[in-house]
C-alpha cells in the first residue's frame, strides 16, 4: 500500500534548480504584482506606455467604443491580467517559467519602442534617461532602467529552470484564484477629485454667456477628442468647461485662438516665441496651461499679449501639446496639434492653409523670417514625444 501511494505521488523534476524556482515563482511574480499595485492605486491613463495606448485606441475604433471608456477598460484589464498571471506563477510550477518568459519579452519589446520613440538626437544619450514608462506609477524609474532590469530577469529565467512535478494536471483551483486576483482591477471605483473652492455647489450652473461653470468634482483623467470639436461651440466641450472664470471678454466673438500648452514643453515655447511674442497680436490668443506637469521644469513663456488661464491641477490630461484651436464666434473652425502635419498647424494659426500674413508687424518678426515653426527639426521632436498624448511630462 505504501509503495502504491509512492507511485501515485507526483515525481519531482530534478532538472530544475532552487534558484529557478525562487526566480520564476517568487521574484518575477512579486515584481509583476508591485507594478500592478502601483498602477492600480493611481489609475492614471498616462501610465500606459504610448505603444499600448496606440494599439488600444485602434482596437477601440474597430469596435466603435468611446475612447475614454475604452482606455479605462484597457488599463484595468491589463492591471487585472498582471495580478492574475502573478498568482498563477506563484501557484503553478509548470506555468511559472513560460509566463515569466512571455511577459518579460513583451515588456522588453514595448520598452524598446518607447525608448526609440523618445530618443532626441539633439539631446543625445541623456534623453534615454528621462521620463518614465509608467511601469511603477508616475514616480517609477525611466524606461531604460526598466529595460535593463527586465532584460536581466529574462536572461536569468532562460538560464534557470524551476523544479516542478512530472504531473501535467491543472490544479482545479487555479482558474478560481486567477479570477479572484483579476476582480480588484475592475471593481475599484473611479478616482474623483473634489474642488475645494466650492464644496457646497452640486448643481451645474452657467455664466452670462451660457458657458457651464467648472464642476466641483473633477475626473481623474481627461482624454479630449479634439477632432470631434470641429464645427461645435467650444463652450459645449468638457475640457473647455474646466477653464476658470471669468473668461476673457470677447472669447465667443469674432476670430480667436485658444492654445493648450504645457509650461515644460520646449516646442510649445518655440511656437510662442516664433509667432506670439510681439507686443501686439493680430488675433486674440488665450493660452491655457495644462497643469499636470512638474512646474519646477517650467520654461520661459513668450506671449505677453496673450490672455492666460490654467486647467485645474490634479487630473491627468491626455493632451499632446501644443494644441491650437481656432474659433469663429465661439465655434471651432480648426484644430492643430502635435499629431497633425506642420501645414495643418500653421493653417490654424494663420487661418488659411499655406497663407501667411504679409504685414510683418502683425506677428513677431521671427515668424516673418522663419515662415514656419514646424520645421523638420520641430516635427522630429514632436514625433519623439512617443505620443505622450500627453506631450512633455
C-alpha positions in Angstrom: 0.0 0.0 0.0 2.8 2.3 0.9 4.5 1.5 -2.5 1.3 2.3 -4.3 1.0 5.7 -2.6 4.6 6.4 -3.5 3.9 5.6 -7.1 0.8 7.8 -7.2 2.5 10.8 -5.8 3.9 13.3 -8.3 7.6 12.9 -9.1 9.9 15.9 -8.8 11.7 17.1 -11.9 15.3 17.3 -10.7 16.4 19.1 -13.9 15.3 22.4 -12.4 17.0 24.3 -9.6 16.1 26.1 -6.4 17.4 29.4 -8.0 15.0 28.9 -10.9 12.1 28.2 -8.5 12.7 31.3 -6.5 13.2 33.4 -9.6 10.1 32.2 -11.5 7.7 31.7 -8.6 8.7 34.5 -6.2 10.9 37.2 -7.7 9.2 37.7 -11.1 5.6 37.5 -9.9 6.4 39.8 -7.0 8.0 42.3 -9.4 4.8 42.0 -11.5 2.5 42.4 -8.5 4.3 45.5 -7.3 4.0 47.2 -10.7 0.3 46.3 -11.0 -0.4 47.6 -7.4 1.2 51.0 -8.1 -0.7 51.4 -11.3 -4.0 50.4 -9.7 -3.5 52.9 -6.9 -3.2 55.8 -9.4 -5.3 54.6 -12.3 -3.6 57.3 -14.4 -4.2 56.5 -18.1 -0.9 58.2 -19.0 0.9 55.3 -17.2 0.0 53.1 -20.2 3.0 53.1 -22.5 2.4 55.0 -25.7 2.5 51.8 -27.9 -0.1 50.3 -25.7 -2.3 53.3 -25.9 -2.0 53.4 -29.6 -3.0 49.8 -30.0 -5.8 50.2 -27.6 -7.1 53.2 -29.5 -7.0 51.3 -32.8 -9.0 48.4 -31.3 -11.4 50.8 -29.7 -12.1 52.4 -33.1 -12.7 49.0 -34.6 -15.4 48.2 -32.1 -16.8 51.8 -32.1 -16.1 52.3 -28.4 -16.0 55.6 -26.5 -12.3 56.5 -26.3 -12.3 57.4 -22.6 -14.3 54.4 -21.5 -12.2 52.0 -23.7 -8.9 53.4 -22.4 -10.1 53.0 -18.8 -11.1 49.4 -19.6 -7.8 48.7 -21.2 -5.8 49.9 -18.2 -8.0 47.9 -15.8 -7.8 44.8 -17.9 -4.0 45.0 -18.1 -3.7 45.5 -14.4 -6.1 42.7 -13.7 -4.2 40.4 -16.1 -1.0 41.2 -14.3 -2.5 40.3 -10.9 -4.0 37.1 -12.3 -0.8 36.0 -14.1 1.3 36.7 -11.0 -1.0 34.5 -8.9 -0.7 31.7 -11.5 3.1 31.9 -11.5 3.1 31.6 -7.7 0.7 28.7 -7.7 1.8 26.7 -10.7 5.3 25.4 -11.1 4.5 24.2 -14.7 3.3 27.6 -15.9 5.6 29.9 -14.0 8.5 29.9 -16.4 6.6 30.2 -19.7 4.5 33.1 -18.3 7.7 34.8 -17.0 9.4 34.5 -20.4 6.4 35.7 -22.3 5.7 38.7 -20.0 9.3 39.8 -19.7 9.8 39.5 -23.5 6.7 41.6 -24.2 7.8 44.2 -21.7 11.2 44.5 -23.3 9.7 44.9 -26.8 7.4 47.7 -25.5 10.2 49.4 -23.6 12.4 49.3 -26.7 9.7 51.0 -28.7 9.2 53.6 -26.0 12.9 54.4 -26.0 13.1 54.6 -29.7 10.2 57.0 -29.9 11.5 59.1 -27.1 15.1 59.4 -28.3 16.0 63.0 -29.1 19.0 63.3 -31.4 19.7 66.9 -30.3 19.9 65.9 -26.7 21.7 62.6 -27.3 22.0 59.6 -25.0 20.8 61.6 -22.0 17.3 61.7 -23.5 17.1 58.0 -22.8 17.3 58.6 -19.1 14.4 61.0 -18.9 10.7 60.3 -18.5 9.1 57.2 -17.1 7.3 54.2 -18.6 4.5 54.1 -16.0 5.6 50.6 -15.0 5.6 51.5 -11.3 3.3 54.5 -11.3 4.1 58.1 -12.1 7.2 58.0 -9.9 8.7 54.9 -11.4 12.2 54.6 -13.0 12.9 55.7 -16.6 12.3 53.2 -19.4 16.0 52.4 -19.9 16.3 51.3 -16.3 13.2 49.1 -16.6 14.6 47.7 -19.8 17.9 46.7 -18.1 16.1 45.1 -15.1 13.6 43.2 -17.3 16.4 42.1 -19.6 18.4 40.8 -16.6 15.4 38.9 -15.3 14.7 37.4 -18.7 18.3 36.2 -19.0 18.1 34.6 -15.6 14.8 32.9 -16.3 16.1 31.5 -19.6 19.1 30.0 -17.8 17.5 28.7 -14.6 14.6 26.3 -14.7 12.3 25.9 -11.7 11.8 22.5 -10.1 8.4 21.0 -10.8 6.4 17.8 -10.6 6.1 15.5 -13.6 2.3 15.8 -13.4 0.7 17.9 -16.1 -2.6 18.1 -14.4 -4.1 21.6 -13.9 -4.9 22.4 -10.3 -8.7 22.9 -10.2 -8.5 26.0 -8.0 -6.0 27.8 -10.2 -8.6 29.3 -12.5 -10.6 30.5 -9.5 -7.5 32.1 -8.0 -6.8 33.9 -11.2 -10.4 35.2 -11.4 -10.3 36.4 -7.8 -7.0 38.2 -8.5 -8.5 39.9 -11.5 -11.5 41.3 -9.7 -9.9 44.2 -7.8 -8.8 46.0 -11.0 -12.3 46.0 -12.4 -14.1 46.7 -9.1 -12.1 49.7 -7.9 -14.2 52.8 -8.4 -13.0 55.7 -10.5 -11.0 58.2 -8.5 -12.6 61.7 -8.3 -11.0 65.0 -7.2 -13.0 67.4 -5.1 -12.6 71.1 -5.9 -12.1 72.9 -2.6 -13.2 76.3 -3.7 -16.9 75.5 -3.9 -17.5 72.3 -1.8 -21.2 73.1 -1.4 -22.1 73.5 -5.1 -23.7 70.4 -6.5 -25.9 71.6 -9.4 -24.4 72.7 -12.7 -24.9 76.4 -13.4 -24.0 78.6 -16.4 -22.5 82.0 -16.7 -23.9 85.0 -18.5 -22.5 83.7 -21.8 -24.3 80.3 -21.4 -21.0 78.7 -20.6 -21.3 76.0 -18.0 -19.3 76.8 -14.8 -16.5 74.5 -13.8 -17.6 71.3 -12.0 -17.0 70.9 -8.2 -15.9 67.3 -8.8 -13.2 66.5 -11.3 -12.4 63.3 -13.1 -9.0 61.7 -12.5 -8.4 61.5 -16.3 -9.4 63.7 -19.3 -8.9 62.5 -22.8 -10.4 65.1 -25.1 -11.1 64.1 -28.7 -10.2 67.4 -30.4 -11.2 66.2 -33.9 -14.8 66.0 -32.6 -14.7 69.6 -31.6 -14.8 70.8 -35.3 -18.0 72.7 -36.1 -19.2 72.7 -32.5 -19.3 75.5 -29.9 -16.2 75.4 -27.7 -18.3 76.1 -24.6 -20.0 72.7 -25.0 -16.7 70.8 -24.7 -16.0 69.2 -21.4 -12.3 70.3 -21.3 -13.2 73.9 -22.1 -15.8 73.9 -19.2 -12.9 73.4 -16.8 -11.5 76.8 -17.6 -11.5 79.2 -14.6 -13.9 82.2 -14.6 -14.1 84.9 -15.6 -13.2 84.1 -19.1 -11.6 86.8 -21.3 -14.1 89.2 -22.7 -14.9 88.6 -26.4 -13.8 85.0 -26.4 -17.0 84.0 -28.1 -16.9 86.9 -30.5 -15.1 87.0 -33.8 -11.9 85.1 -34.5 -9.9 83.8 -31.6 -7.1 81.3 -30.9 -7.2 79.1 -27.8 -3.8 77.3 -27.3 -3.4 74.4 -24.9 0.3 74.1 -23.8 2.5 72.9 -21.0 5.0 75.1 -19.3 7.7 72.5 -19.6 7.1 71.8 -23.3 10.0 73.1 -25.4 8.2 73.1 -28.7 5.3 74.9 -27.1 7.8 77.6 -26.0 9.3 77.7 -29.5 5.8 78.2 -31.0 5.0 81.1 -28.7 8.4 82.7 -29.3 8.1 82.4 -33.0 4.5 83.5 -33.5 3.2 85.2 -30.4 6.0 87.1 -28.7 5.1 90.5 -30.3 3.8 93.3 -28.0 0.6 93.3 -30.0 -1.1 90.3 -31.8 -3.2 90.3 -34.9 -5.7 87.9 -33.3 -6.7 87.5 -29.6 -5.0 84.4 -28.0 -6.0 82.6 -24.9 -3.1 80.4 -23.7 -4.3 77.6 -21.4 -1.6 75.9 -19.3 -2.3 72.2 -18.9 -1.3 71.8 -15.3 -0.3 68.1 -15.0 3.5 68.5 -15.0 6.2 69.4 -12.5 6.3 73.2 -12.5 9.9 73.0 -11.4 10.8 72.4 -15.0 8.8 75.3 -16.4 10.3 77.3 -19.3 10.1 81.0 -20.0 6.8 82.0 -21.5 6.9 84.2 -24.6 3.5 85.7 -25.0 3.0 88.9 -23.0 0.0 89.8 -25.2 -1.8 86.5 -24.6 -4.6 86.1 -22.1 -3.7 83.2 -19.8 -5.6 80.5 -18.0 -4.9 77.2 -16.3 -6.7 73.9 -16.3 -7.2 72.6 -12.7 -4.4 70.8 -11.1 -5.0 67.2 -10.0 -6.4 65.4 -13.1 -4.3 63.8 -15.7 -4.8 65.3 -19.2 -4.1 63.1 -22.2 -3.2 66.0 -24.5 -0.4 66.2 -27.0 0.6 69.8 -26.6 0.7 72.3 -28.2 -2.9 72.2 -29.4 -4.1 75.2 -31.5 -7.9 75.8 -31.6 -9.2 78.4 -33.9 -12.6 79.9 -33.2 -15.1 82.0 -35.1 -17.9 83.4 -32.9 -17.2 80.7 -30.3 -17.4 77.8 -32.9 -14.3 75.6 -33.5 -13.2 76.0 -37.1 -9.7 74.4 -37.0 -7.7 72.1 -34.7 -4.0 71.6 -34.9 -1.8 69.6 -32.5 1.4 67.6 -32.5 -0.2 64.7 -34.3 -1.1 67.0 -37.3 1.2 68.0 -40.2 3.1 71.3 -40.0 0.8 72.7 -42.7 -2.3 71.9 -40.7 -1.0 73.5 -37.5 0.0 76.6 -39.5 -3.4 76.8 -41.1 -4.9 77.1 -37.6 -2.5 79.8 -36.6 -2.9 81.9 -39.8 -6.5 81.0 -40.7 -5.9 79.7 -44.2 -3.8 76.8 -45.4 -0.3 77.9 -46.6 -1.3 81.6 -46.4 0.8 83.7 -44.1 0.2 87.4 -43.3 2.0 90.0 -45.4 2.1 92.5 -42.6 5.3 91.7 -40.7 4.1 93.9 -37.8 1.0 91.8 -37.1 3.1 88.9 -36.0 6.6 88.7 -34.5 9.4 89.4 -36.8 10.7 85.9 -36.1 7.6 84.5 -37.8 8.1 86.6 -40.8 11.7 85.5 -41.1 11.2 81.8 -40.2 8.0 81.3 -42.0 7.3 78.1 -40.1 7.9 76.9 -36.6 7.0 73.3 -37.7 10.3 72.6 -39.4 11.6 69.2 -39.9 13.5 69.6 -36.7 10.3 70.6 -34.8 8.5 67.6 -36.4 11.3 65.3 -35.3 11.0 66.4 -31.7 7.2 66.1 -31.9 7.5 62.5 -33.0 9.9 61.9 -30.2 7.1 62.5 -27.7 6.1 58.9 -28.4 2.5 60.1 -28.2 2.7 61.1 -24.6 -0.6 62.1 -25.8 0.4 64.0 -23.3 3.3 65.7 -24.6 6.1 66.7 -22.3 5.5 65.4 -18.8 
